[in-house]
Amino acid sequence: MLIAGLLFLCAAAVSAAFGARALVGSAPEGGVQKVLRAVAPTQLAAAVMLAAGGIIALSGRAAPALLVLCVLGAVGTVSAGVWQGARYAQATARRQALACNRIGACANCTSRCREI
């Protein structure tokens, strides 16, 4: 269980680092940065779940089912965050494309006009 605990804690540190990196800094300008910032809270939540699993594994009283539950919870949380971020990005792109397709709107549009 020592190796599992260390792996959990390393995964928690990586998840927390990616989440914190997305939150720190200036306001995002591009679509990708906005999606990464939207996913950051779920990455931090997954880091907490993985850290809890690591502490439980290091305590020596860990049931394998509990560790699997921590992993599935962390993966499910990040997956849900990524799905919501992708939906947000798609809705934003669709609104922008619709605004560009209005008559005379392309003169003021900052992006390429395209059909949906």
C-alpha positions as semicolon CSV with decimal commas, in nm:
position;residue;x (nm);y (nm);z (nm)
1;M;0,000;0,000;0,000
2;L;0,300;0,231;0,036
3;I;0,352;0,245;-0,341
4;A;-0,019;0,304;-0,403
5;G;-0,021;0,584;-0,146
6;L;0,278;0,755;-0,304
7;L;0,126;0,723;-0,650
8;F;-0,199;0,876;-0,524
9;L;-0,013;1,167;-0,367
10;C;0,194;1,226;-0,683
11;A;-0,120;1,223;-0,898
12;A;-0,284;1,467;-0,655
13;A;0,014;1,701;-0,678
14;V;0,011;1,692;-1,059
15;S;-0,364;1,755;-1,074
16;A;-0,337;2,043;-0,827
17;A;-0,045;2,194;-1,020
18;F;-0,236;2,189;-1,350
19;G;-0,547;2,332;-1,185
20;A;-0,356;2,608;-1,008
21;R;-0,160;2,695;-1,322
22;A;-0,485;2,745;-1,515
23;L;-0,625;2,971;-1,243
24;V;-0,316;3,188;-1,190
25;G;-0,239;3,462;-1,436
26;S;-0,423;3,716;-1,642
27;A;-0,768;3,673;-1,790
28;P;-0,773;3,414;-2,067
29;E;-0,794;3,551;-2,420
30;G;-0,836;3,245;-2,639
31;G;-1,097;2,974;-2,634
32;V;-0,856;2,705;-2,518
33;Q;-0,743;2,910;-2,219
34;K;-1,105;2,975;-2,122
35;V;-1,184;2,603;-2,130
36;L;-0,871;2,522;-1,926
37;R;-0,972;2,781;-1,668
38;A;-1,324;2,634;-1,657
39;V;-1,182;2,285;-1,591
40;A;-0,942;2,404;-1,318
41;P;-1,188;2,375;-1,023
42;T;-1,264;2,015;-1,113
43;Q;-0,890;1,942;-1,130
44;L;-0,849;2,084;-0,781
45;A;-1,141;1,873;-0,657
46;A;-0,982;1,565;-0,812
47;A;-0,655;1,653;-0,638
48;V;-0,835;1,655;-0,305
49;M;-0,991;1,314;-0,378
50;L;-0,659;1,166;-0,481
51;A;-0,482;1,311;-0,178
52;A;-0,748;1,158;0,047
53;G;-0,692;0,823;-0,125
54;G;-0,316;0,859;-0,075
55;I;-0,354;0,934;0,294
56;I;-0,588;0,639;0,338
57;A;-0,345;0,410;0,154
58;L;-0,051;0,528;0,364
59;S;-0,246;0,471;0,686
60;G;-0,236;0,097;0,625
61;R;-0,609;0,049;0,681
62;A;-0,712;0,094;0,321
63;A;-0,967;-0,128;0,158
64;P;-0,898;-0,168;-0,214
65;A;-1,260;-0,079;-0,291
66;L;-1,216;0,257;-0,120
67;L;-0,906;0,335;-0,325
68;V;-1,087;0,242;-0,647
69;L;-1,371;0,470;-0,540
70;C;-1,125;0,760;-0,495
71;V;-0,980;0,704;-0,842
72;L;-1,320;0,672;-1,009
73;G;-1,445;0,982;-0,829
74;A;-1,145;1,186;-0,940
75;V;-1,164;1,067;-1,301
76;G;-1,540;1,122;-1,311
77;T;-1,508;1,472;-1,168
78;V;-1,248;1,580;-1,423
79;S;-1,443;1,414;-1,705
80;A;-1,758;1,604;-1,611
81;G;-1,561;1,930;-1,598
82;V;-1,406;1,870;-1,939
83;W;-1,748;1,788;-2,086
84;Q;-1,897;2,109;-1,943
85;G;-1,600;2,312;-2,068
86;A;-1,638;2,167;-2,417
87;R;-2,009;2,249;-2,418
88;Y;-1,929;2,606;-2,313
89;A;-1,669;2,643;-2,589
90;Q;-1,906;2,504;-2,850
91;A;-2,188;2,736;-2,741
92;T;-1,956;3,036;-2,747
93;A;-1,831;2,952;-3,097
94;R;-2,186;2,902;-3,220
95;R;-2,298;3,239;-3,078
96;Q;-2,002;3,411;-3,238
97;A;-2,067;3,246;-3,576
98;L;-2,435;3,344;-3,563
99;A;-2,343;3,702;-3,484
100;C;-2,104;3,708;-3,780
101;N;-2,366;3,568;-4,017
102;R;-2,610;3,854;-3,963
103;I;-2,637;4,100;-4,247
104;G;-2,366;4,363;-4,218
105;A;-2,216;4,210;-3,903
106;C;-1,904;4,084;-4,076
107;A;-1,765;4,435;-4,107
108;N;-1,743;4,459;-3,727
109;C;-1,655;4,095;-3,661
110;T;-1,308;4,015;-3,527
111;S;-1,316;3,651;-3,634
112;R;-1,368;3,476;-3,963
113;C;-1,731;3,451;-4,067
114;R;-1,840;3,095;-4,137
115;E;-2,147;2,882;-4,177
116;I;-2,264;2,661;-3,892
